[in-house]
Amino acid sequence: MKTRKYKIRRKPDNEKKILIKPDADIELNSVFSRIGVPEKRPFLPDSFQLKALDAIKHSDCLVTAPTGAGKTWIAERAAEAIIESNQPNSTQNAKVWYATPLKALTNSIYGQFSKTFGKNRVGILTGDTKENADASIIIGTTEILRNQLYDAMHTGEDLNCDLVILDEAHYLGDEERGVVWEEIIIYLPVRIPVLMLSATIGNPDHIAGWLEAIRGKKCHLIQESRRPVPLYPLFFHPSGTLQPLLKNAHQPGKTALLHKKTLEFLKDPSPPEISLPGRLPRFSDILRVLKQFDLLPAIFFLKSRSDCDGAIRLCNTHLISAQPERKAALAKRMGELVSITPHLERHAQREQVEETAAASHHSGHLPAWKVVVETLMSEGLLDAMFATSTVAAGVNFPARSVVILNSDRFNGSDFLPLTASEFQQMTGRAGRRGMDNIGFAILLPGKFMDLNHAARMVSAPPVDIQSQIRIDFSMVLNLLLSHSPEQIRGLLKKSFASYMLNRGKQGKYARKVYGYELEHLWEDFIAHLDFLQEEGFVTEDGSLTDDGIWASKLRIDAPLMVAYCLKHGLLPQNDPALFAAIMASFVNEKEFDDESMLKHALPKLLTREFLDLRKGLRPFAGRLIRKGFDAPNLYLQPAATIFSWAQNEPWEDVVKRSVFAEGDLARLILRTGENLRQIAGLTFQFPEIAKTSEEAISLILKEPVVTF
């Protein structure tokens, strides 16, 4: 199913008007009477927080608690206990590693910890940011931590760390990223305690049991189900009347069912519609209803980027214009935030945000612009944020209400029904601790909203996590740095998949994917090993050759293809802009029509270099495919775009001539920069190309992609 792109017209003069008038069911009077700001009281930690802090002193610990319950407070206090044990003038101070799955969350935690502990005690490590790497507390992405564990195993040195915190631990079950989490837990020295934090895990007992089994010490499971701010689900009737979504919603032991008035709406053979067919609703009217009942600020979760951008065009100036002091404060703060770069100062959506107090937030925007929007929202200067569901994971800017328009979610290829975990990640943003007595999840009717499914998700248990362990060439090369093939087989037996083999439904899944004794996983390892031996990266006895040793350092998107290019001199050696362009084609994940691209007036140097590269790689790619491995297609479009950017063409011109949204192009550039950094590290083996890589990095990592 393709993403719907709505064409939004501002003046539907001759079209049927849909009237939305603020009203609320009388049954909600008692609920709305609870709206307000709680009385200020001294902070007192909850019992689950204290239990977790006590547990992590002498064991591993897994904490599951709703979003906003205070898991980060546990992390702060646990980190504080470690670094406060440091002695003055000590040569080996205690350190903490705080790992997150998302760069945005890493940046957020880094900012928060810097305020708490001081910037001199906190460092950050992501693929494109490295600051204060020797600090007592390191905030970084899981991939960086995994790579440090690879290096420690290779050198035989113990990881310089005394506590590892794994935030958003449900990413262990993420199809793409979960393998990194699993590797970290397998490789982490037993002496280093691990604190795992998550809001949504269906089988935390299995994860705690797995840690105990492979690490040989207790893993305390601390579970908290109570939300710090109670959640009340509402149904937004197309007339503008707010109604209870459920009955029995807060009665223990009773199944939450759709409220009779919601059922009446579903049974209506010709129900009123909240918007014209194929159109988004008039969000100005919806905001007016929410404002009437003091339900703002709100985060609206929409299906697509175009919907988010279209939504702010359907807001008006009425709400913020009625509060001139607040409008002035918003404009002033906006000016401060965008002053960091001229591009943000003239951002296409700046005026809309200032005039409507509503903003769009999605991956198509520049990282720096998303930070502006997040800051305005977290400081209470916006009434509404229109976001795709990805914003629900990990970024901390809750609101009084969340408004959900769709009961499904695009996973990159298809629309699938929201899982309980995904739904609860969204609704977890409703209700701000210390700022709200109650939070609201508001469901809007529409073509893509299955109210029955959404109602079930309100109280459904989180989804069980499955192992996502898999073999790739980078893993095999890095493990062979320090292990024999037979020792690697022992490591694989420590996987979560191995632990789950004989455990109910999850065991059935694990046996199907990995085999009754992990034979499928081992066969996959052997297939990778055989290919590496055939290509000269591994010896017959399973040791790395000289080429295998340097290739293991390429922790990048297509390590083996790039390694082959380096071995055979297929990459441009002395042209940094051209080198950056060629590397972008390895990073790119989109498909393009290169035949039409070749008809454009592209620089001959780029076209010739690119076609020579594809021709040189063709035999190797063929061998990969014949052995059953992926060989990514290389496209000219991303290379041409990065080539223009590296040659100092203005950002606006580069974006206009490319097929990339600003955020997508920024992500391509940042990931290309990460790949270039890896190659820049090969100074001994390829000094000329390493130097060119360094120069290429400086050509592409500049404003507005990065800010200084």
Secondary structure, DSSP 8 states (H G I E B T S, - for coil): ---------S--TTS-------EE-GGGHHHHTT-S----------HHHHHHHHHHTTSEEEEE--TTSSHHHHHHHHHHHHHTT--TT-SS---EEEEES-HHHHHHHHHHHHHHH-GGGEEEE-SS-EE-TTSSEEEEEHHHHHHHHHHHHHHT---S-SEEEESSGGGGG-TTTHHHHHHHHHHS-TTS-EEEEES--S-HHHHHHHHHHHHSS-EEEEE----SS-EEEEEE-TTSEEEESEESTT-TTS--EE-HHHHHHHH-SS---SS-TTS---HHHHHHHHHHTT--SEEEEESSHHHHHHHHTT--SHHHHT-HHHHHHHHHHHHHHHTT-HHHHT-TTHHHHHHHSEEEESTTS-HHHHHHHHHHHHTT--SEEEEEGGGGTT----BSEEEE--SEEE-SS-EEE--HHHHHHHHTTBS-TTT-S-EEEEE--STT--HHHHHHHHH-------------HHHHHHHHTT--HHHHHHHHTTSHHHHHTTSHHHHHHHHHHH-TTSHHHHHHHHHHHHHHHHTTSB-TTS-B-HHHHHHTT--SSSHHHHHHHHHTT-S-SS-HHHHHHHHHHHH--S---HHHHTTS---HHHHHHHHHHHHHHHHHHHHHHHTT-------HHHHHHHHHHHTT--HHHHHHHSS--HHHHHHHHHHHHHHHHHHHT-TTT-HHHHHHHHHHHHHHS-TTTS--
